[in-house]
Structure formats: C-alpha cells, structure tokens
C-alpha cells in the first residue's frame, strides 16, 4: 500500500534557469530550461523511469536502503545515446564503511553480473579480451528463480561492513554455487581524490572522482569522472526510509515483523483451540505409560481407572480479548507504517464531515511524507546529474517527442550542442547548468478529494 500510494502521483522535475532575472540572456536561458524540461519528460515516458522508482521504493521498504544510478547509455535514442537512471540491487553496492552519508564517501564499489554481450555493448572489444567467464563471489538479492540456493534461503544478507554501526543484517559464509551461463562480474569502483594547488600564501583544494572498472585481471576503464559524465561525480544516489545519521536506515520489514509475528501467533492459538474443541483429547482406561504428552487434537491419553474415560475439555478462550489483542497489533502496524484504515479506504462509523476525514488522513501520513522527502532529495540529485549529462552529450541534432496533458502530440527540435551557451575565459563554449526542484508529493494533500479541490482552486487562479 505504501509503494502504491507513493507512486500514485508521478514525481515532477521542474527545471529553472540560472540566469539573472530580466537580464539580457534571460529569455535565452528560460527557453533552454523549457527545452530541458521537455527532454526530461520525454525520457520519463520513453524509458519508463517510473518503474525504476517503483522498484527503488520496494528496496527502501524491504532492506532499509535503495540505490539509483545515473547513467549515459549510448545505445538509446537510435544510437545517439541518452541519460537515464536505473535501480541498482542494494546487495551489489559496497559503500565506504566509514561513511554515514553520501557526502562522507571516500569510495564506493558496484558489482554487476553481466553477460558477455552486455560487457561488449558497454565496452566495445572487451569480449575478446575476456577469454573465460570470470565470476566473483559477490552478494545478490534473493529471488524466486535462483536455483543455486538450498531451500530457497538467501545466500547473503544485506549489511554494512565493519565498522559501520548498523548490524541488523550480516553476511554469511555460504559460497555461491557455480554458474554455467556466460556471465562475468564487473567491479566498478569510484574513488574520491583531491589535489592541492598553492598560489602564494593560499592553497586551493579541488576534489574529483575517479572510476576504475575491472573484470577478472583486466582493467576495462581507468579515467577521471569528468571524462565519463557531464557532472564528474559518482553516479550512485541513496534513499532511506528515515535518515538517522547512518548509511543504512531502518526498514519497514524490521519495524513490522515483530507485530506480524504476534498476530500470527494469536491466530494460530485460536485455530489450535478450535481444533481441540472439534477433535478433543480422549482419556483412555489403561495404565499410564511414561511418555511426554502434548495437546495435539485427536491424541489419546491412557488412564488407570476405566471409569475415567472421557473427552478432555480444552481450555476456555476469551474471544473478545483475543480479538482486541489482534486489533491492537493491527493498530500498531497502521501507526508505524502510516497507512491507517481511513487511508486504505475504510470509512469510520458515524457521520463525519469531509474536512474532518481529510485532516485525519493528512495527520496519519506524517511518516510517509518523511520518506517522500528522502525520495525528493534523491530525485533532485539524480535529475541534476541527468541534466549535466544531457547538456554535455547532446552534441548532435535530434527530435524530442512530447505528449501533452490532454493527449496532444508535439515535437521539439534540438540542434547540435543545443545546451552550450556560456563562454568561459578561454572563449570556449561550455554546457549550461540549471536549477532543479523535485516534487514527489510530500507537500501535497493526502486525500484524493483534497488534491482535486486544490487543483481546481489553482486552475481557477491561473497558477
């Protein structure tokens, strides 16, 4: 329900120019910002990026952390290439163990299992250099199609390396089984580096990221990050359920599992009691033998006196107390998750005003809005990197197709080096930079009626 509600409203990426308002280049920059908006919208529709966000949120709820990687894929757009973001399996990301947030990272490693065809597509000519399939013993999220795992259990549990402070998950020593398919493991390592430049009495320090990609004992790439992307930063962005000052945040599964175990236990006790009433224990009239007795339905217990043969009545239960206990567990689950019964569509008894219902829904969604704000921060960083790649690598003419809000079809023509405008000190063109605001719904009303009313009001005001 949480993932469905959070993706019910499509995230909005709004681009604005960095030009001086009412300046001589204001109209030029505003037009470029509108073109960038059109490109981002077309990318969302063409490459189905909303599905990446959906899987990303599932990782956040299940494992406590989710990753999005901003990439430039040169085989998109009929070979012209395009900038997108992809959901990354959180088990395959190995962050700096000393980092508590993305700004503290000194390195981050992404392990990717790729077929030889995928490897050659990403690095032309590398398939011939990798003679044999090279598979590292790296982690992987458990899935239903993995036949190498005994009894369907996970091979490794997601967790930070020492000395990270969260130990709710831990790695196991179970080794991965052999894989016969032509798959190789590519390690992508981003290293944070810095340089000092002394000018007189002052020292200027600049930072950059370097990427080193290896497969087995072959180095596929060793380059400065500014040579591989428009932003020059490491491509991984993280989302957590709540930012507690640690790299791995709490997961909703950890918070709700004890309560669900309590519900399961109470329901099992009720079902067991009903089974004992339908098939009670029989006391037989024979000598009692020394054995351990349990209250299984249909069990026969031997007694000394034949006149004592009877059905053993099960202990009486208190149905109202049992139901109240289960309802308590359910209410705690609703409080922790933020998905109350009203939000999920259940109307309370009595006659309540619509405004009262909306206020109750908005108050219940405080926790959900906290996660939405974390998602917005991630999308803001991802969108900024996407815009930098687009401004840098849109060097050839292309046509961007756009579908309007009413279904009308429009197209926008982008010329070569469309987002190159500003001149640097040496007289060379450099890519433009824009400001981005991401909105995933953290400031929107919760109930559908309230959102409709707000939209009508804003439309009437001409906003």
MARVEXMAR-715466 format. One record per residue (C-alpha): residue number from 1; chain; x, y, z. Coordinates in Angstrom, 2 decimals, always signed. Layout:
<fidrens>
> NUM; A; X; Y; Z
...
</fidrens>
This chain:
<fidrens>
> 1; A; +0.00; +0.00; +0.00
> 2; A; +2.84; +2.40; +0.78
> 3; A; +4.65; +1.87; -2.51
> 4; A; +1.37; +2.07; -4.43
> 5; A; +0.40; +5.35; -2.77
> 6; A; +3.85; +6.93; -3.09
> 7; A; +3.93; +6.16; -6.82
> 8; A; +0.29; +7.15; -7.38
> 9; A; +1.47; +10.67; -8.15
> 10; A; +4.20; +10.85; -10.75
> 11; A; +7.27; +12.78; -9.49
> 12; A; +7.63; +16.22; -11.03
> 13; A; +11.07; +17.54; -12.03
> 14; A; +10.87; +21.29; -12.59
> 15; A; +13.83; +22.98; -14.28
> 16; A; +14.64; +26.68; -13.96
> 17; A; +17.49; +28.63; -15.47
> 18; A; +20.41; +30.07; -13.54
> 19; A; +20.40; +33.36; -15.48
> 20; A; +19.96; +36.78; -13.90
> 21; A; +16.22; +37.64; -13.92
> 22; A; +15.28; +40.26; -16.53
> 23; A; +18.85; +40.19; -17.83
> 24; A; +19.87; +40.31; -21.48
> 25; A; +20.08; +36.49; -21.70
> 26; A; +17.05; +35.74; -19.54
> 27; A; +14.78; +34.75; -22.44
> 28; A; +17.51; +32.57; -23.93
> 29; A; +18.09; +30.74; -20.66
> 30; A; +14.37; +30.36; -19.98
> 31; A; +13.91; +28.77; -23.39
> 32; A; +16.77; +26.37; -22.72
> 33; A; +15.20; +25.46; -19.36
> 34; A; +11.88; +24.70; -21.08
> 35; A; +13.73; +22.51; -23.59
> 36; A; +15.42; +20.66; -20.72
> 37; A; +12.01; +20.14; -19.09
> 38; A; +10.76; +18.62; -22.34
> 39; A; +13.76; +16.31; -22.59
> 40; A; +13.33; +15.05; -19.01
> 41; A; +9.60; +14.47; -19.56
> 42; A; +10.25; +12.58; -22.78
> 43; A; +12.86; +10.44; -21.03
> 44; A; +10.44; +9.52; -18.25
> 45; A; +7.86; +8.37; -20.79
> 46; A; +10.18; +6.72; -23.30
> 47; A; +12.34; +4.72; -20.89
> 48; A; +9.63; +4.03; -18.27
> 49; A; +11.65; +5.52; -15.44
> 50; A; +8.64; +5.44; -13.12
> 51; A; +9.16; +1.66; -12.94
> 52; A; +12.72; +2.22; -11.69
> 53; A; +11.35; +4.42; -8.90
> 54; A; +8.79; +1.74; -8.02
> 55; A; +11.48; -0.96; -7.61
> 56; A; +13.65; +1.54; -5.78
> 57; A; +10.94; +2.15; -3.17
> 58; A; +10.45; -1.59; -2.70
> 59; A; +14.15; -1.85; -1.79
> 60; A; +13.79; +1.02; +0.69
> 61; A; +10.82; -0.62; +2.42
> 62; A; +12.33; -4.11; +2.44
> 63; A; +16.04; -3.58; +3.05
> 64; A; +16.19; -0.06; +4.53
> 65; A; +18.20; +1.40; +1.63
> 66; A; +17.72; +1.83; -2.10
> 67; A; +20.06; +2.98; -4.85
> 68; A; +19.59; +4.78; -8.16
> 69; A; +22.48; +5.04; -10.63
> 70; A; +22.55; +7.82; -13.21
> 71; A; +23.96; +6.52; -16.47
> 72; A; +24.61; +7.61; -20.04
> 73; A; +23.62; +4.70; -22.26
> 74; A; +24.96; +5.27; -25.79
> 75; A; +22.69; +2.67; -27.43
> 76; A; +19.49; +4.58; -26.60
> 77; A; +17.76; +7.08; -28.92
> 78; A; +18.72; +5.15; -32.08
> 79; A; +22.39; +5.22; -31.20
> 80; A; +22.56; +8.89; -30.21
> 81; A; +22.59; +7.97; -26.53
> 82; A; +20.59; +9.35; -23.63
> 83; A; +20.82; +9.98; -19.91
> 84; A; +18.68; +7.83; -17.60
> 85; A; +18.74; +6.39; -14.10
> 86; A; +18.45; +2.74; -13.13
> 87; A; +17.60; +0.94; -9.93
> 88; A; +20.63; -0.89; -8.55
> 89; A; +20.40; -4.07; -6.50
> 90; A; +21.30; -2.90; -2.96
> 91; A; +23.13; -6.17; -2.29
> 92; A; +25.66; -5.35; -5.02
> 93; A; +26.65; -1.92; -3.67
> 94; A; +29.63; -1.79; -1.29
> 95; A; +29.97; +1.72; +0.21
> 96; A; +32.79; +3.11; +2.28
> 97; A; +32.27; +1.54; +5.74
> 98; A; +33.28; +4.79; +7.45
> 99; A; +30.65; +6.82; +5.56
> 100; A; +27.47; +7.83; +7.37
> 101; A; +26.00; +9.78; +4.44
> 102; A; +26.77; +10.23; +0.72
> 103; A; +28.86; +13.33; +1.41
> 104; A; +31.22; +11.24; +3.58
> 105; A; +32.04; +8.70; +0.88
> 106; A; +35.70; +8.18; +0.00
> 107; A; +34.93; +5.27; -2.31
> 108; A; +32.00; +3.15; -3.43
> 109; A; +32.03; -0.13; -5.37
> 110; A; +29.27; -1.56; -7.56
> 111; A; +29.47; -5.24; -8.51
> 112; A; +27.50; -6.11; -11.62
> 113; A; +26.89; -9.54; -13.12
> 114; A; +26.85; -9.02; -16.89
> 115; A; +26.65; -11.33; -19.86
> 116; A; +29.48; -11.20; -22.35
> 117; A; +27.16; -9.44; -24.81
> 118; A; +26.32; -6.74; -22.24
> 119; A; +30.02; -6.33; -21.50
> 120; A; +30.88; -5.89; -25.17
> 121; A; +28.00; -3.43; -25.60
> 122; A; +29.26; -1.28; -22.74
> 123; A; +32.97; -1.65; -23.61
> 124; A; +33.42; -2.38; -27.32
> 125; A; +36.05; -5.04; -27.93
> 126; A; +36.20; -6.22; -24.32
> 127; A; +34.52; -9.56; -25.08
> 128; A; +37.62; -10.78; -26.92
> 129; A; +39.86; -9.70; -24.04
> 130; A; +37.87; -11.75; -21.51
> 131; A; +38.55; -15.28; -22.69
> 132; A; +36.77; -17.16; -19.93
> 133; A; +33.80; -16.19; -17.81
> 134; A; +35.03; -14.57; -14.61
> 135; A; +32.54; -14.67; -11.73
> 136; A; +33.33; -13.11; -8.36
> 137; A; +31.74; -14.24; -5.10
> 138; A; +29.61; -11.13; -4.65
> 139; A; +26.25; -10.65; -2.99
> 140; A; +22.91; -10.75; -4.73
> 141; A; +19.35; -10.09; -3.63
> 142; A; +17.41; -13.35; -3.10
> 143; A; +14.91; -14.06; -5.85
> 144; A; +12.50; -16.82; -6.81
> 145; A; +14.41; -18.02; -9.88
> 146; A; +17.70; -18.69; -8.07
> 147; A; +18.09; -22.48; -8.19
> 148; A; +21.54; -22.44; -6.57
> 149; A; +20.20; -21.73; -3.09
> 150; A; +19.22; -24.62; -0.77
> 151; A; +15.61; -24.43; +0.44
> 152; A; +15.14; -21.03; -1.16
> 153; A; +17.10; -19.13; +1.51
> 154; A; +19.22; -16.09; +0.74
> 155; A; +22.90; -16.65; +0.02
> 156; A; +23.92; -13.47; +1.83
> 157; A; +22.16; -10.88; +3.92
> 158; A; +22.49; -7.21; +3.10
> 159; A; +24.58; -5.36; +5.63
> 160; A; +27.35; -2.86; +6.13
> 161; A; +30.97; -3.78; +6.51
> 162; A; +32.75; -3.15; +9.80
> 163; A; +33.00; -0.60; +11.43
> 164; A; +29.57; +0.56; +10.33
> 165; A; +27.14; +0.92; +13.23
> 166; A; +24.10; -0.98; +11.94
> 167; A; +24.27; -4.76; +12.46
> 168; A; +20.66; -5.79; +11.90
> 169; A; +21.83; -7.70; +8.82
> 170; A; +25.04; -9.64; +8.48
> 171; A; +26.90; -11.53; +5.81
> 172; A; +27.02; -15.32; +5.81
> 173; A; +29.85; -17.62; +4.85
> 174; A; +27.83; -19.56; +2.31
> 175; A; +29.58; -19.62; -1.05
> 176; A; +27.89; -19.10; -4.37
> 177; A; +27.36; -22.17; -6.49
> 178; A; +28.95; -22.50; -9.91
> 179; A; +27.26; -20.71; -12.76
> 180; A; +27.45; -22.31; -16.19
> 181; A; +25.95; -19.42; -18.17
> 182; A; +28.35; -16.99; -19.91
> 183; A; +28.30; -14.38; -17.15
> 184; A; +31.12; -12.20; -15.89
> 185; A; +31.37; -9.96; -12.84
> 186; A; +32.39; -6.37; -13.42
> 187; A; +33.60; -4.31; -10.46
> 188; A; +33.01; -0.57; -10.80
> 189; A; +34.93; +1.42; -8.20
> 190; A; +34.57; +5.18; -7.74
> 191; A; +37.36; +6.77; -5.73
> 192; A; +37.30; +10.26; -4.31
> 193; A; +40.54; +12.14; -4.89
> 194; A; +41.78; +15.67; -4.30
> 195; A; +44.55; +17.97; -5.43
> 196; A; +46.26; +20.91; -3.72
> 197; A; +47.34; +23.93; -5.71
> 198; A; +49.41; +26.51; -3.87
> 199; A; +49.20; +30.12; -5.03
> 200; A; +51.26; +32.43; -2.89
> 201; A; +50.17; +32.17; +0.70
> 202; A; +46.91; +30.35; -0.08
> 203; A; +46.26; +26.75; -1.03
> 204; A; +43.37; +25.80; -3.29
> 205; A; +41.97; +22.28; -2.91
> 206; A; +39.90; +20.69; -5.65
> 207; A; +38.08; +17.36; -5.48
> 208; A; +37.18; +14.91; -8.22
> 209; A; +36.10; +11.30; -8.65
> 210; A; +38.00; +8.60; -10.50
> 211; A; +36.40; +5.43; -11.87
> 212; A; +38.22; +2.12; -12.23
> 213; A; +36.35; -0.81; -13.78
> 214; A; +37.79; -4.33; -13.78
> 215; A; +36.73; -7.80; -14.88
> 216; A; +38.95; -10.51; -13.53
> 217; A; +42.53; -9.34; -14.05
> 218; A; +41.60; -6.98; -16.90
> 219; A; +41.21; -3.23; -16.39
> 220; A; +38.31; -2.05; -18.56
> 221; A; +38.50; +1.62; -17.63
> 222; A; +40.68; +3.91; -15.56
> 223; A; +39.63; +7.50; -16.10
> 224; A; +38.71; +10.72; -14.37
> 225; A; +34.99; +11.02; -13.69
> 226; A; +34.87; +14.29; -15.63
> 227; A; +35.80; +12.33; -18.76
> 228; A; +32.91; +9.87; -18.42
> 229; A; +29.99; +12.11; -17.43
> 230; A; +28.90; +15.70; -17.56
> 231; A; +28.76; +16.06; -13.78
> 232; A; +32.02; +14.25; -12.93
> 233; A; +30.56; +12.79; -9.70
> 234; A; +30.00; +9.22; -8.65
> 235; A; +26.64; +8.07; -10.12
> 236; A; +25.05; +6.40; -7.07
> 237; A; +22.31; +8.11; -5.04
> 238; A; +20.82; +6.61; -1.91
> 239; A; +17.34; +6.71; -0.36
> 240; A; +16.45; +5.53; +3.15
> 241; A; +13.17; +5.24; +5.00
> 242; A; +14.31; +7.80; +7.59
> 243; A; +17.70; +9.47; +7.72
> 244; A; +19.02; +8.56; +11.17
> 245; A; +22.59; +9.69; +10.53
> 246; A; +23.71; +6.25; +9.33
> 247; A; +24.24; +4.88; +5.85
> 248; A; +21.69; +2.09; +6.32
> 249; A; +18.33; +3.33; +7.54
> 250; A; +15.61; +1.30; +9.27
> 251; A; +13.48; -0.92; +7.07
> 252; A; +9.74; -1.26; +7.31
> 253; A; +10.13; -5.05; +7.45
> 254; A; +12.21; -4.76; +10.63
> 255; A; +9.64; -2.47; +12.24
> 256; A; +6.57; -4.55; +11.35
> 257; A; +7.87; -8.12; +11.59
> 258; A; +7.50; -8.49; +15.42
> 259; A; +3.90; -7.27; +15.30
> 260; A; +3.08; -9.60; +12.42
> 261; A; +4.62; -12.49; +14.35
> 262; A; +2.32; -11.61; +17.26
> 263; A; -0.74; -11.65; +15.02
> 264; A; +0.29; -14.98; +13.52
> 265; A; +0.86; -16.45; +16.97
> 266; A; -2.55; -15.35; +18.29
> 267; A; -4.37; -16.59; +15.22
> 268; A; -2.53; -19.91; +15.48
> 269; A; -3.57; -20.23; +19.12
> 270; A; -7.19; -19.54; +18.27
> 271; A; -7.15; -22.04; +15.42
> 272; A; -5.48; -24.64; +17.68
> 273; A; -8.10; -24.15; +20.38
> 274; A; -10.92; -24.55; +17.85
> 275; A; -9.27; -27.74; +16.57
> 276; A; -9.09; -29.11; +20.13
> 277; A; -12.79; -28.39; +20.59
> 278; A; -13.66; -30.15; +17.32
> 279; A; -11.35; -33.12; +17.99
> 280; A; -10.62; -33.17; +21.75
> 281; A; -8.14; -35.37; +23.58
> 282; A; -9.53; -38.76; +24.70
> 283; A; -8.67; -40.19; +28.14
> 284; A; -8.35; -43.97; +27.78
> 285; A; -8.77; -46.53; +30.57
> 286; A; -5.38; -48.25; +30.61
> 287; A; -2.23; -47.95; +32.62
> 288; A; -0.46; -44.66; +32.11
> 289; A; +2.89; -45.15; +30.42
> 290; A; +5.80; -42.83; +30.97
> 291; A; +5.82; -40.57; +27.96
> 292; A; +5.64; -36.90; +27.11
> 293; A; +2.13; -35.67; +26.42
> 294; A; +1.25; -32.74; +24.22
> 295; A; -2.14; -31.22; +23.46
> 296; A; -2.47; -32.40; +19.87
> 297; A; -6.01; -32.75; +18.55
> 298; A; -7.10; -36.39; +18.40
> 299; A; -4.49; -37.57; +20.91
> 300; A; -5.36; -40.48; +23.24
> 301; A; -4.11; -40.47; +26.86
> 302; A; -4.12; -43.67; +28.90
> 303; A; -5.51; -43.58; +32.48
> 304; A; -5.57; -46.18; +35.29
> 305; A; -9.29; -46.20; +36.13
> 306; A; -11.54; -47.32; +33.24
> 307; A; -14.35; -45.20; +34.67
> 308; A; -12.26; -42.10; +33.96
> 309; A; -12.59; -42.50; +30.21
> 310; A; -13.86; -39.19; +28.86
> 311; A; -13.13; -36.36; +26.48
> 312; A; -10.62; -33.87; +27.84
> 313; A; -12.17; -30.44; +27.54
> 314; A; -9.84; -27.82; +26.04
> 315; A; -9.13; -24.66; +27.99
> 316; A; -11.69; -21.93; +27.55
> 317; A; -10.74; -18.92; +25.49
> 318; A; -11.91; -15.35; +25.70
> 319; A; -12.96; -14.44; +22.15
> 320; A; -13.38; -10.75; +22.86
> 321; A; -9.95; -10.45; +24.49
> 322; A; -8.32; -12.34; +21.61
> 323; A; -9.93; -10.08; +19.02
> 324; A; -8.94; -6.99; +20.98
> 325; A; -5.32; -8.17; +21.10
> 326; A; -5.27; -8.76; +17.34
> 327; A; -6.83; -5.35; +16.74
> 328; A; -4.14; -3.81; +18.95
> 329; A; -1.43; -5.39; +16.81
> 330; A; -3.13; -4.12; +13.66
> 331; A; -3.45; -0.60; +15.01
> 332; A; +0.26; -0.57; +15.89
> 333; A; +1.09; -1.70; +12.35
> 334; A; -1.01; +1.15; +10.98
> 335; A; +0.68; +3.66; +13.28
> 336; A; +4.20; +2.52; +12.36
> 337; A; +3.58; +2.38; +8.62
> 338; A; +1.34; +5.46; +8.45
> 339; A; -1.25; +3.52; +6.42
> 340; A; -4.32; +3.88; +8.62
> 341; A; -7.65; +2.26; +7.86
> 342; A; -9.06; +5.58; +6.65
> 343; A; -6.21; +6.00; +4.19
> 344; A; -6.75; +2.48; +2.88
> 345; A; -10.40; +3.22; +2.11
> 346; A; -12.29; +2.21; +5.27
> 347; A; -14.86; +4.78; +6.36
> 348; A; -15.33; +5.30; +10.12
> 349; A; -18.72; +4.86; +11.72
> 350; A; -20.98; +7.82; +12.22
> 351; A; -21.47; +10.93; +10.14
> 352; A; -18.21; +12.82; +9.74
> 353; A; -17.57; +15.94; +7.71
> 354; A; -15.33; +15.59; +4.68
> 355; A; -12.92; +18.15; +6.08
> 356; A; -12.53; +16.05; +9.22
> 357; A; -11.72; +12.98; +7.12
> 358; A; -9.08; +14.89; +5.15
> 359; A; -7.46; +16.18; +8.34
> 360; A; -7.30; +12.65; +9.76
> 361; A; -5.65; +11.35; +6.58
> 362; A; -3.14; +14.20; +6.47
> 363; A; -2.22; +13.69; +10.13
> 364; A; -1.71; +9.95; +9.59
> 365; A; +0.69; +10.49; +6.69
> 366; A; +3.43; +12.31; +8.61
> 367; A; +5.74; +9.29; +8.45
> 368; A; +5.02; +8.74; +4.77
> 369; A; +5.87; +12.35; +3.99
> 370; A; +9.25; +11.90; +5.69
> 371; A; +10.08; +9.10; +3.24
> 372; A; +8.75; +11.17; +0.35
> 373; A; +11.13; +13.97; +1.30
> 374; A; +14.01; +11.48; +1.23
> 375; A; +12.86; +10.40; -2.24
> 376; A; +12.72; +14.02; -3.38
> 377; A; +16.30; +14.61; -2.26
> 378; A; +17.41; +11.58; -4.23
> 379; A; +15.47; +12.61; -7.34
> 380; A; +16.91; +16.14; -7.08
> 381; A; +20.44; +14.74; -7.15
> 382; A; +19.60; +12.25; -9.89
> 383; A; +17.90; +14.92; -12.00
> 384; A; +20.85; +17.28; -11.64
> 385; A; +23.22; +14.58; -12.89
> 386; A; +20.87; +13.74; -15.77
> 387; A; +20.74; +17.40; -16.83
> 388; A; +24.54; +17.64; -16.73
> 389; A; +24.84; +14.59; -18.98
> 390; A; +22.20; +15.91; -21.37
> 391; A; +23.81; +19.34; -21.62
> 392; A; +27.24; +17.76; -22.15
> 393; A; +26.45; +14.95; -24.61
> 394; A; +23.55; +16.29; -26.72
> 395; A; +26.03; +17.23; -29.43
> 396; A; +24.00; +16.08; -32.46
> 397; A; +20.62; +17.26; -33.75
> 398; A; +17.65; +15.26; -32.52
> 399; A; +13.86; +15.47; -32.30
> 400; A; +12.16; +15.05; -28.91
> 401; A; +8.54; +13.88; -28.99
> 402; A; +6.28; +15.14; -26.21
> 403; A; +2.76; +14.13; -25.19
> 404; A; +0.82; +16.99; -23.65
> 405; A; -1.56; +16.76; -20.68
> 406; A; -4.60; +16.49; -22.96
> 407; A; -3.01; +13.91; -25.25
> 408; A; -1.87; +16.33; -27.93
> 409; A; +1.33; +15.41; -29.70
> 410; A; +4.12; +17.92; -30.10
> 411; A; +7.75; +17.69; -31.05
> 412; A; +10.74; +19.84; -30.22
> 413; A; +13.80; +20.14; -32.43
> 414; A; +17.15; +20.32; -30.68
> 415; A; +20.13; +21.41; -32.70
> 416; A; +23.67; +20.21; -32.17
> 417; A; +25.23; +21.38; -28.91
> 418; A; +21.82; +22.73; -28.03
> 419; A; +22.62; +23.40; -24.37
> 420; A; +26.01; +25.03; -24.97
> 421; A; +25.64; +28.75; -24.44
> 422; A; +28.00; +30.31; -21.96
> 423; A; +31.63; +31.13; -22.87
> 424; A; +34.47; +30.51; -20.44
> 425; A; +37.59; +32.61; -20.00
> 426; A; +39.33; +30.96; -22.98
> 427; A; +36.45; +31.70; -25.36
> 428; A; +35.19; +28.10; -25.50
> 429; A; +31.56; +27.03; -25.19
> 430; A; +30.67; +25.18; -22.00
> 431; A; +27.43; +23.33; -21.15
> 432; A; +24.70; +25.19; -19.36
> 433; A; +23.75; +24.39; -15.77
> 434; A; +20.20; +24.54; -14.43
> 435; A; +18.40; +24.51; -11.10
> 436; A; +16.11; +21.56; -10.40
> 437; A; +13.23; +21.12; -8.00
> 438; A; +11.86; +17.61; -7.43
> 439; A; +8.34; +17.08; -6.10
> 440; A; +7.20; +13.56; -5.18
> 441; A; +4.10; +14.71; -3.26
> 442; A; +5.47; +15.47; +0.21
> 443; A; +3.71; +18.86; +0.24
> 444; A; +0.52; +17.74; -1.47
> 445; A; -2.71; +16.91; +0.38
> 446; A; -3.18; +13.25; +1.13
> 447; A; -6.79; +12.55; +0.24
> 448; A; -7.84; +12.47; -3.40
> 449; A; -10.72; +14.87; -2.76
> 450; A; -8.38; +17.43; -1.20
> 451; A; -5.97; +17.15; -4.12
> 452; A; -8.78; +17.63; -6.61
> 453; A; -10.03; +20.68; -4.74
> 454; A; -6.55; +22.16; -4.62
> 455; A; -6.04; +21.58; -8.35
> 456; A; -9.37; +23.25; -9.16
> 457; A; -8.50; +26.23; -6.97
> 458; A; -5.08; +26.66; -8.56
> 459; A; -6.58; +26.33; -12.03
> 460; A; -9.19; +28.97; -11.24
> 461; A; -6.42; +31.30; -10.05
> 462; A; -4.47; +30.73; -13.25
> 463; A; -1.48; +29.13; -11.49
</fidrens>
